[in-house]
Amino acid sequence: MVRTVRDLGVDELALAGRPRRLVPLVLGWEPIPESVSLRGGDPARFLLEPVTAAAVVFDEGWVLVDGGFDLDRVRDPDQRAAHYDHANYTAVVPPGDALAEGIAIAGLAWRALAACVLSHVHLDHTGGLRLVPPGTPVVLQRREWEWLRSGIGRRETVVVDDVLGADVEVLLVDGDTDLAPGLGVLDTRGHTPGHQSVRVDMPGRAVVLACDAADLERNLTERTPCGWVGIRGDEPDAQRSVDRLADLAGLPGVEVWPGHDPAWGPWMRPLDD
């Protein structure tokens, strides 16, 4: 169970220096109708989209952004049927444990993990909490935490126990927030009520992990949001968020990585950082 829920303090995370590496991770795949990832897309065209995460590596310490599926649930027949198998959706995972293996290949130790940042609480982002050390800080927008606690579940593609059942400390933020030098979250609500993207400022470039505020590069180039929102009426928020990300993508030295694009370079070549 969650240990505590409180506001994030200033300079609280156990990180030193600045971000030096960004490690892309592909943890599985999911068949998604184009119309879900792109408003106005073809509902009969399915994309096999990568389930992505990233490790932000500082001089000392690192941060995990998202975490894919909970493999224990995916591989249990009853839990899989309850959570992951829908009429037009299922979880696709490789053998083994892509998150644990990816972190090991990157040369990172879980004991040095300073925090997890969850972009939002959809089930393809929250499963990594099963691997984190007890008491790990988990950064969420307050609006997302309130939505999680409101009684959502399968219909919203959320496994509430991924978060509520984890032995973690939830740290709440409101809107754009600096987490550490060179690392911050951006308010990109709309896809879910408290969706946040992550900005990483490294030597020579800045990377914005759009997460599900922009699934595909087309969301950015066409300024078209995803076709699914967690709460009816939040479509204008989703549009403002994708416009914000598209504006950032047009700035010199800024890369915006769409969260689920199967043709996006870092997701095609994970660990090539």
Residue frames as qw, qx, qy, qz and C-alpha x, y, z in Angstrom:
[[0.000, 0.886, 0.464, 0.000, 0.00, 0.00, 0.00],
 [0.288, 0.719, -0.057, 0.630, 1.04, 3.61, -0.59],
 [0.516, -0.211, -0.522, 0.645, 3.00, 4.78, 2.46],
 [0.066, -0.626, -0.293, 0.719, 2.24, 8.49, 2.35],
 [0.347, 0.665, 0.452, 0.483, 0.79, 11.11, 0.03],
 [0.278, -0.771, -0.150, 0.553, 2.13, 14.65, 0.33],
 [0.393, 0.917, -0.038, -0.064, 3.32, 17.63, -1.68],
 [0.814, 0.243, -0.076, 0.521, 6.76, 17.51, -3.27],
 [0.393, -0.831, -0.012, 0.394, 9.27, 19.64, -1.39],
 [0.354, 0.897, -0.263, -0.043, 11.89, 21.92, -2.95],
 [0.298, 0.632, -0.707, 0.111, 15.13, 20.12, -3.89],
 [0.765, -0.334, 0.401, -0.378, 13.80, 16.98, -2.24],
 [0.968, 0.236, -0.069, -0.055, 14.85, 14.27, -4.67],
 [0.676, -0.548, 0.401, 0.286, 18.14, 12.47, -4.02],
 [0.737, 0.565, 0.178, 0.326, 19.86, 13.68, -7.19],
 [0.393, -0.700, 0.173, 0.571, 23.17, 15.48, -7.67],
 [0.259, -0.205, 0.562, 0.758, 24.41, 17.44, -10.65],
 [0.514, 0.422, -0.073, -0.743, 22.39, 17.55, -13.84],
 [0.899, 0.265, 0.319, -0.138, 21.00, 15.06, -16.39],
 [0.163, -0.590, 0.664, 0.428, 23.81, 13.46, -18.41],
 [0.038, 0.034, -0.918, -0.393, 22.02, 10.63, -20.22],
 [0.678, 0.133, 0.186, -0.698, 18.53, 9.80, -21.37],
 [0.128, -0.144, 0.970, 0.145, 18.01, 6.06, -21.79],
 [0.649, 0.073, -0.208, -0.728, 15.03, 5.10, -23.99],
 [0.270, -0.070, 0.941, -0.191, 13.22, 1.90, -23.05],
 [0.623, 0.018, -0.428, -0.654, 10.71, -0.15, -25.05],
 [0.322, -0.211, 0.804, -0.453, 8.86, -2.46, -22.68],
 [0.424, 0.326, 0.842, -0.071, 6.20, -4.02, -24.92],
 [0.091, -0.045, -0.501, -0.860, 3.68, -3.18, -27.57],
 [0.336, 0.423, 0.683, -0.492, -0.05, -2.64, -27.93],
 [0.178, 0.361, 0.681, 0.612, -2.36, -2.70, -30.98],
 [0.050, 0.536, 0.361, -0.762, -4.10, 0.68, -31.11],
 [0.416, 0.715, 0.522, 0.209, -6.66, 1.96, -33.64],
 [0.383, 0.251, 0.093, 0.884, -5.29, 5.02, -35.37],
 [0.238, -0.706, -0.322, -0.584, -8.41, 6.91, -34.28],
 [0.677, -0.668, -0.258, 0.173, -7.37, 6.47, -30.61],
 [0.625, -0.308, 0.056, 0.715, -3.92, 7.93, -31.17],
 [0.127, -0.042, 0.293, 0.947, -4.99, 10.61, -33.65],
 [0.368, 0.519, 0.487, -0.598, -8.30, 12.44, -33.54],
 [0.587, 0.624, -0.101, -0.507, -9.98, 11.81, -36.88],
 [0.018, -0.436, 0.867, 0.239, -7.75, 8.82, -37.66],
 [0.651, 0.063, -0.603, -0.457, -8.94, 5.61, -39.28],
 [0.668, -0.376, 0.460, -0.448, -10.64, 3.35, -36.68],
 [0.980, 0.159, 0.061, -0.102, -10.05, 0.33, -38.91],
 [0.612, 0.582, -0.418, 0.335, -6.28, 0.90, -39.16],
 [0.779, -0.622, -0.012, 0.076, -4.37, -0.60, -36.25],
 [0.311, 0.757, -0.490, 0.300, -0.87, 0.47, -35.24],
 [0.860, -0.276, -0.336, 0.267, 1.40, -1.81, -33.21],
 [0.002, -0.891, 0.171, -0.420, 2.62, 0.91, -30.87],
 [0.557, 0.159, -0.631, 0.516, 5.60, 0.62, -28.53],
 [0.572, -0.784, -0.236, -0.046, 5.05, 0.87, -24.79],
 [0.522, 0.532, -0.271, 0.610, 7.81, 3.24, -23.75],
 [0.568, -0.795, -0.115, 0.181, 9.64, 4.54, -20.71],
 [0.485, 0.689, -0.270, 0.467, 12.92, 6.33, -20.06],
 [0.702, -0.514, -0.219, 0.441, 15.65, 6.62, -17.46],
 [0.158, 0.923, -0.105, 0.335, 17.05, 10.10, -16.79],
 [0.841, -0.187, -0.230, 0.452, 20.58, 9.67, -15.48],
 [0.131, -0.978, 0.107, -0.124, 22.16, 12.42, -13.37],
 [0.257, 0.647, -0.641, 0.323, 25.74, 12.78, -12.15],
 [0.002, -0.078, 0.910, -0.407, 24.45, 10.95, -9.10],
 [0.418, 0.327, 0.674, -0.515, 21.13, 9.14, -9.08],
 [0.077, -0.063, -0.709, -0.698, 18.52, 8.56, -11.75],
 [0.494, 0.238, 0.365, -0.752, 14.80, 8.92, -12.39],
 [0.203, 0.200, 0.913, 0.292, 12.45, 6.47, -14.10],
 [0.400, 0.232, -0.034, -0.886, 9.75, 8.01, -16.30],
 [0.837, 0.109, -0.133, -0.519, 6.82, 5.58, -16.62],
 [0.323, -0.417, 0.842, -0.111, 7.22, 1.81, -16.45],
 [0.378, 0.107, -0.817, -0.421, 5.13, -0.20, -18.87],
 [0.769, -0.297, -0.372, -0.426, 2.83, -3.06, -17.86],
 [0.532, -0.472, 0.628, -0.316, 2.85, -5.03, -14.62],
 [0.444, 0.311, -0.795, -0.272, 4.17, -8.30, -16.05],
 [0.098, 0.014, 0.928, -0.359, 2.93, -10.34, -13.11],
 [0.510, 0.402, 0.418, -0.635, -0.61, -9.27, -13.91],
 [0.526, 0.505, -0.414, -0.545, -0.19, -9.65, -17.66],
 [0.356, 0.293, -0.881, -0.102, 1.06, -13.24, -17.26],
 [0.243, 0.122, 0.844, -0.462, -1.65, -14.30, -14.81],
 [0.003, -0.320, -0.795, -0.516, -4.62, -15.57, -16.91],
 [0.146, -0.733, -0.653, 0.123, -7.32, -14.22, -14.61],
 [0.190, -0.708, -0.088, 0.674, -5.75, -10.81, -14.12],
 [0.166, -0.114, 0.571, 0.796, -4.96, -10.53, -17.81],
 [0.032, -0.508, -0.779, -0.366, -8.59, -11.19, -18.66],
 [0.210, -0.777, -0.500, 0.319, -9.75, -8.70, -16.03],
 [0.194, -0.789, 0.024, 0.582, -7.49, -5.84, -17.06],
 [0.180, -0.513, 0.533, 0.648, -5.63, -6.24, -20.35],
 [0.177, 0.160, 0.857, 0.457, -7.80, -8.12, -22.84],
 [0.369, 0.496, 0.259, -0.742, -10.41, -5.91, -24.47],
 [0.737, 0.533, 0.402, -0.102, -12.35, -6.31, -27.72],
 [0.604, 0.761, -0.030, 0.235, -9.78, -4.26, -29.64],
 [0.002, -0.820, 0.479, -0.313, -6.81, -4.21, -27.26],
 [0.938, -0.301, -0.123, 0.117, -4.34, -6.51, -25.59],
 [0.290, -0.843, 0.436, 0.125, -0.91, -6.25, -23.96],
 [0.892, 0.379, -0.178, 0.169, 2.01, -7.61, -25.99],
 [0.391, -0.824, 0.410, 0.005, 5.20, -8.25, -24.05],
 [0.565, 0.524, -0.637, 0.018, 8.53, -9.87, -24.93],
 [0.855, -0.228, -0.434, 0.171, 9.98, -12.82, -23.01],
 [0.534, -0.021, -0.386, 0.752, 11.71, -11.96, -19.77],
 [0.197, -0.845, -0.373, 0.329, 11.40, -8.56, -18.13],
 [0.506, 0.623, 0.149, 0.577, 12.24, -5.72, -20.51],
 [0.204, -0.928, 0.059, -0.307, 12.30, -3.08, -17.77],
 [0.742, -0.598, 0.269, 0.137, 14.63, -4.96, -15.44],
 [0.812, 0.118, 0.309, 0.482, 16.86, -5.99, -18.33],
 [0.352, 0.793, 0.139, 0.477, 16.94, -2.52, -19.85],
 [0.356, -0.907, 0.161, -0.155, 17.95, -0.92, -16.57],
 [0.815, -0.384, 0.336, 0.276, 20.70, -3.51, -16.12],
 [0.707, 0.415, 0.274, 0.503, 22.00, -3.00, -19.67],
 [0.111, 0.905, 0.030, 0.410, 22.12, 0.75, -19.02],
 [0.538, 0.196, -0.520, 0.633, 24.39, 0.07, -16.04],
 [0.319, -0.525, 0.136, -0.778, 21.94, 1.49, -13.49],
 [0.259, -0.091, -0.886, 0.374, 21.25, 0.20, -9.99],
 [0.358, -0.666, -0.553, -0.351, 17.78, 0.28, -8.46],
 [0.540, -0.559, -0.392, 0.493, 19.30, 1.37, -5.14],
 [0.273, -0.182, 0.082, 0.941, 20.31, 4.64, -6.84],
 [0.024, -0.581, -0.627, -0.519, 16.77, 5.34, -8.10],
 [0.056, -0.026, -0.335, 0.940, 15.76, 8.76, -6.76],
 [0.461, 0.345, 0.370, -0.729, 12.15, 8.81, -8.00],
 [0.289, 0.341, 0.806, 0.388, 9.64, 7.64, -10.54],
 [0.271, 0.311, 0.006, -0.911, 7.65, 10.14, -12.59],
 [0.350, 0.393, 0.846, 0.080, 4.33, 8.83, -13.88],
 [0.031, -0.082, -0.371, -0.925, 3.05, 10.77, -16.85],
 [0.638, -0.157, -0.039, -0.753, -0.42, 9.42, -16.05],
 [0.497, -0.235, 0.759, -0.348, -2.07, 6.34, -14.59],
 [0.836, 0.303, -0.229, -0.396, -2.96, 4.28, -17.66],
 [0.920, -0.271, 0.282, -0.030, -2.01, 0.62, -17.27],
 [0.841, 0.398, -0.006, 0.368, 0.74, 0.72, -19.89],
 [0.214, 0.749, -0.274, 0.565, 2.63, 3.28, -17.77],
 [0.510, -0.664, 0.283, -0.467, 2.20, 2.21, -14.14],
 [0.977, -0.106, -0.177, -0.048, 3.46, -1.40, -14.03],
 [0.575, 0.470, -0.464, 0.483, 7.09, -0.56, -13.31],
 [0.376, -0.658, 0.334, -0.560, 6.31, 0.28, -9.69],
 [0.970, -0.215, -0.066, -0.095, 6.50, -3.46, -8.96],
 [0.827, 0.231, -0.224, 0.461, 10.32, -3.23, -9.29],
 [0.101, 0.749, -0.240, 0.609, 11.14, -0.07, -7.35],
 [0.355, 0.034, -0.733, 0.580, 12.66, -0.17, -3.85],
 [0.301, -0.694, -0.644, 0.109, 10.20, 0.26, -0.95],
 [0.243, -0.768, -0.236, 0.544, 9.38, 3.88, -0.22],
 [0.404, 0.110, 0.405, 0.813, 10.44, 5.20, -3.63],
 [0.195, 0.524, 0.194, -0.806, 9.02, 8.67, -4.34],
 [0.323, 0.415, 0.743, 0.414, 6.47, 8.70, -7.19],
 [0.034, 0.314, 0.024, -0.948, 5.67, 12.09, -8.72],
 [0.138, 0.537, 0.790, 0.261, 2.09, 12.63, -9.89],
 [0.130, -0.322, -0.121, -0.930, 0.00, 15.65, -10.73],
 [0.255, 0.081, 0.662, -0.700, -2.57, 16.27, -8.01],
 [0.651, 0.252, -0.068, -0.713, -5.38, 16.17, -10.59],
 [0.608, 0.229, -0.731, -0.209, -4.25, 12.73, -11.74],
 [0.115, 0.056, -0.876, 0.465, -4.09, 11.41, -8.16],
 [0.438, 0.169, 0.413, -0.781, -7.62, 12.67, -7.53],
 [0.698, 0.270, -0.369, -0.551, -8.83, 10.99, -10.73],
 [0.430, 0.195, -0.878, 0.078, -7.16, 7.74, -9.70],
 [0.023, 0.059, 0.794, -0.604, -8.92, 7.90, -6.33],
 [0.455, 0.108, 0.035, -0.883, -12.31, 8.68, -7.86],
 [0.730, 0.133, 0.587, -0.324, -13.33, 5.10, -8.69],
 [0.564, 0.595, -0.413, -0.397, -11.91, 4.66, -12.20],
 [0.706, -0.218, 0.674, 0.002, -10.93, 1.23, -13.49],
 [0.576, 0.094, 0.714, 0.386, -11.00, -1.01, -16.55],
 [0.411, 0.801, 0.431, 0.056, -13.22, 1.26, -18.65],
 [0.054, 0.978, -0.177, -0.093, -10.59, 3.97, -18.35],
 [0.836, 0.357, -0.318, 0.268, -7.80, 1.40, -18.93],
 [0.098, -0.684, 0.512, -0.510, -6.46, 1.90, -15.41],
 [0.760, -0.218, -0.592, 0.155, -5.29, -0.77, -12.95],
 [0.290, -0.867, 0.081, -0.396, -5.65, 1.21, -9.75],
 [0.844, -0.514, 0.114, 0.099, -3.65, -1.25, -7.63],
 [0.736, 0.403, -0.082, 0.538, -0.55, -0.66, -9.77],
 [0.119, 0.586, -0.239, 0.765, -0.25, 2.59, -7.81],
 [0.579, -0.584, 0.108, -0.558, -2.48, 2.23, -4.75],
 [0.966, -0.258, -0.026, -0.019, -1.06, -1.18, -3.94],
 [0.687, 0.453, -0.305, 0.479, 2.58, -0.18, -4.37],
 [0.642, -0.609, -0.200, 0.421, 4.96, 0.39, -1.44],
 [0.429, 0.384, 0.121, 0.809, 5.81, 3.93, -2.55],
 [0.129, -0.587, -0.347, 0.720, 5.53, 7.53, -1.39],
 [0.331, 0.690, 0.505, 0.399, 3.33, 9.65, -3.66],
 [0.255, -0.412, -0.066, 0.872, 4.57, 13.22, -4.13],
 [0.318, 0.762, 0.562, 0.046, 2.00, 15.60, -5.61],
 [0.247, -0.201, 0.186, 0.929, 2.69, 18.56, -7.87],
 [0.334, 0.757, 0.467, -0.312, 0.43, 21.16, -9.47],
 [0.476, 0.875, 0.001, -0.088, 1.15, 22.10, -13.05],
 [0.636, 0.601, -0.333, 0.352, 4.62, 22.89, -14.39],
 [0.665, -0.725, 0.177, -0.021, 7.16, 21.97, -11.74],
 [0.383, 0.654, -0.630, 0.173, 10.96, 21.81, -11.55],
 [0.937, -0.309, -0.156, -0.046, 11.95, 18.51, -9.95],
 [0.721, -0.430, 0.203, 0.505, 15.73, 19.00, -10.03],
 [0.028, 0.710, -0.348, -0.611, 18.21, 21.07, -12.05],
 [0.153, 0.322, -0.759, -0.545, 17.59, 20.14, -15.69],
 [0.145, -0.245, -0.948, -0.140, 14.46, 18.07, -15.00],
 [0.310, 0.139, 0.328, -0.882, 10.87, 19.24, -14.87],
 [0.235, 0.417, 0.875, 0.069, 7.31, 18.21, -15.58],
 [0.144, 0.019, -0.267, -0.953, 4.93, 20.08, -17.88],
 [0.472, 0.335, 0.595, -0.557, 1.18, 20.30, -17.49],
 [0.228, 0.150, -0.687, -0.674, -0.18, 18.56, -20.59],
 [0.410, 0.212, 0.751, -0.472, -3.60, 17.61, -19.29],
 [0.568, 0.331, -0.253, -0.710, -6.36, 16.40, -21.58],
 [0.553, 0.146, -0.803, -0.169, -5.59, 12.79, -22.43],
 [0.522, -0.480, -0.672, 0.213, -6.15, 12.27, -18.72],
 [0.210, -0.940, -0.235, -0.132, -7.06, 15.01, -16.21],
 [0.409, -0.856, 0.271, 0.163, -3.54, 15.23, -14.78],
 [0.883, 0.300, 0.092, 0.350, -1.32, 14.09, -17.63],
 [0.201, -0.896, 0.272, 0.287, 2.21, 15.48, -17.46],
 [0.799, 0.521, -0.158, 0.254, 5.08, 15.44, -19.93],
 [0.712, -0.577, 0.097, 0.387, 8.72, 15.53, -18.86],
 [0.420, 0.873, -0.195, 0.152, 11.45, 17.96, -19.95],
 [0.839, -0.347, 0.125, 0.399, 15.09, 16.89, -19.69],
 [0.251, 0.944, -0.214, 0.011, 17.82, 19.49, -20.27],
 [0.889, -0.187, 0.200, 0.367, 21.11, 17.82, -21.17],
 [0.284, -0.569, 0.351, 0.687, 24.36, 19.22, -22.56],
 [0.063, -0.177, 0.645, 0.740, 23.61, 20.48, -26.06],
 [0.352, -0.247, -0.662, -0.614, 19.94, 19.60, -26.27],
 [0.437, -0.036, 0.547, -0.713, 16.63, 19.42, -24.46],
 [0.256, -0.137, -0.898, -0.330, 14.28, 16.46, -24.80],
 [0.529, -0.070, 0.296, -0.792, 10.59, 16.63, -23.98],
 [0.005, -0.114, -0.992, -0.054, 8.98, 13.26, -23.40],
 [0.417, -0.161, -0.224, -0.866, 5.47, 13.96, -24.63],
 [0.256, 0.081, 0.904, -0.332, 4.16, 10.64, -23.31],
 [0.229, 0.462, 0.841, 0.162, 0.47, 10.32, -24.27],
 [0.160, 0.742, 0.172, -0.628, -0.16, 13.99, -24.91],
 [0.513, 0.638, -0.390, -0.423, 1.25, 13.12, -28.35],
 [0.897, -0.064, 0.437, 0.001, 1.31, 9.43, -29.24],
 [0.756, 0.367, 0.371, 0.395, 2.59, 9.98, -32.77],
 [0.338, -0.182, 0.196, 0.902, 4.76, 12.45, -34.63],
 [0.002, -0.488, -0.591, -0.642, 1.64, 13.32, -36.63],
 [0.325, -0.785, -0.495, 0.182, 0.03, 14.66, -33.45],
 [0.376, -0.595, 0.028, 0.710, 2.81, 17.25, -33.39],
 [0.231, -0.050, 0.506, 0.829, 3.19, 18.04, -37.09],
 [0.134, -0.485, -0.659, -0.560, -0.58, 18.23, -37.64],
 [0.143, -0.170, 0.406, -0.886, -1.33, 19.76, -34.21],
 [0.715, -0.223, -0.393, -0.533, -3.99, 17.13, -33.69],
 [0.399, -0.450, 0.668, -0.437, -4.45, 15.54, -30.26],
 [0.000, 0.000, -1.000, -0.004, -5.08, 11.91, -29.49],
 [0.430, -0.271, -0.524, -0.684, -8.63, 10.72, -30.04],
 [0.628, -0.459, -0.627, 0.042, -9.26, 9.57, -26.47],
 [0.061, -0.527, 0.370, -0.762, -9.74, 11.66, -23.33],
 [0.221, -0.097, -0.889, 0.388, -10.34, 10.38, -19.83],
 [0.111, 0.540, 0.590, -0.590, -13.16, 12.81, -19.09],
 [0.294, 0.633, 0.573, 0.430, -15.65, 13.99, -21.67],
 [0.061, -0.982, -0.175, -0.035, -15.26, 17.71, -22.14],
 [0.532, -0.669, 0.286, 0.433, -11.46, 17.70, -21.74],
 [0.729, 0.454, 0.339, 0.385, -10.89, 17.82, -25.50],
 [0.183, 0.951, -0.056, 0.244, -9.93, 21.54, -25.44],
 [0.523, -0.743, 0.411, 0.070, -7.27, 20.76, -22.82],
 [0.823, 0.007, 0.474, 0.312, -5.88, 18.01, -25.06],
 [0.537, 0.745, 0.197, 0.343, -5.71, 20.47, -27.95],
 [0.126, -0.959, 0.219, -0.127, -3.92, 23.09, -25.86],
 [0.705, -0.511, 0.465, 0.161, -1.42, 20.47, -24.73],
 [0.785, 0.241, 0.416, 0.391, -0.58, 19.24, -28.21],
 [0.306, 0.903, 0.057, 0.295, -0.25, 22.84, -29.41],
 [0.398, -0.860, 0.319, 0.001, 2.15, 23.50, -26.55],
 [0.775, -0.243, 0.511, 0.282, 4.26, 20.48, -27.46],
 [0.658, 0.582, 0.323, 0.354, 4.23, 21.40, -31.16],
 [0.047, 0.979, -0.109, 0.166, 5.47, 24.88, -30.25],
 [0.578, -0.664, 0.458, 0.122, 8.30, 23.35, -28.20],
 [0.822, 0.122, 0.468, 0.301, 9.20, 21.04, -31.09],
 [0.491, 0.797, 0.166, 0.310, 9.75, 24.12, -33.24],
 [0.269, -0.934, 0.230, 0.040, 12.37, 25.62, -30.92],
 [0.541, 0.608, -0.558, 0.161, 16.09, 25.26, -31.73],
 [0.150, 0.396, -0.809, 0.407, 17.75, 22.53, -29.70],
 [0.561, -0.068, 0.564, -0.602, 14.49, 21.02, -28.43],
 [0.310, 0.024, -0.886, -0.344, 13.38, 17.49, -29.35],
 [0.646, -0.091, 0.343, -0.676, 9.84, 16.35, -28.54],
 [0.089, 0.138, -0.976, -0.141, 9.53, 12.58, -28.45],
 [0.706, -0.149, -0.198, -0.663, 6.03, 11.23, -29.14],
 [0.521, -0.407, 0.651, -0.372, 5.19, 8.51, -26.64],
 [0.752, 0.079, 0.638, -0.145, 3.97, 5.66, -28.84],
 [0.579, 0.689, -0.230, -0.370, 5.17, 6.23, -32.40],
 [0.931, -0.063, 0.326, 0.150, 6.49, 2.94, -33.85],
 [0.697, 0.568, 0.073, 0.432, 8.59, 4.88, -36.39],
 [0.157, -0.957, 0.187, -0.154, 10.23, 7.26, -33.90],
 [0.560, 0.562, -0.564, 0.228, 13.98, 6.69, -33.89],
 [0.149, -0.482, 0.708, -0.494, 14.68, 6.31, -30.15],
 [0.781, -0.069, 0.433, -0.446, 11.93, 3.70, -29.82],
 [0.889, 0.408, -0.184, -0.098, 13.28, 1.81, -32.83],
 [0.636, 0.390, -0.500, 0.440, 16.80, 1.81, -31.33],
 [0.611, -0.771, -0.038, -0.174, 16.35, 1.62, -27.55],
 [0.758, -0.520, 0.127, 0.373, 19.49, 2.19, -25.48],
 [0.578, 0.338, 0.192, 0.717, 21.09, 4.15, -28.36],
 [0.197, -0.925, -0.281, 0.162, 21.34, 7.32, -26.31]]
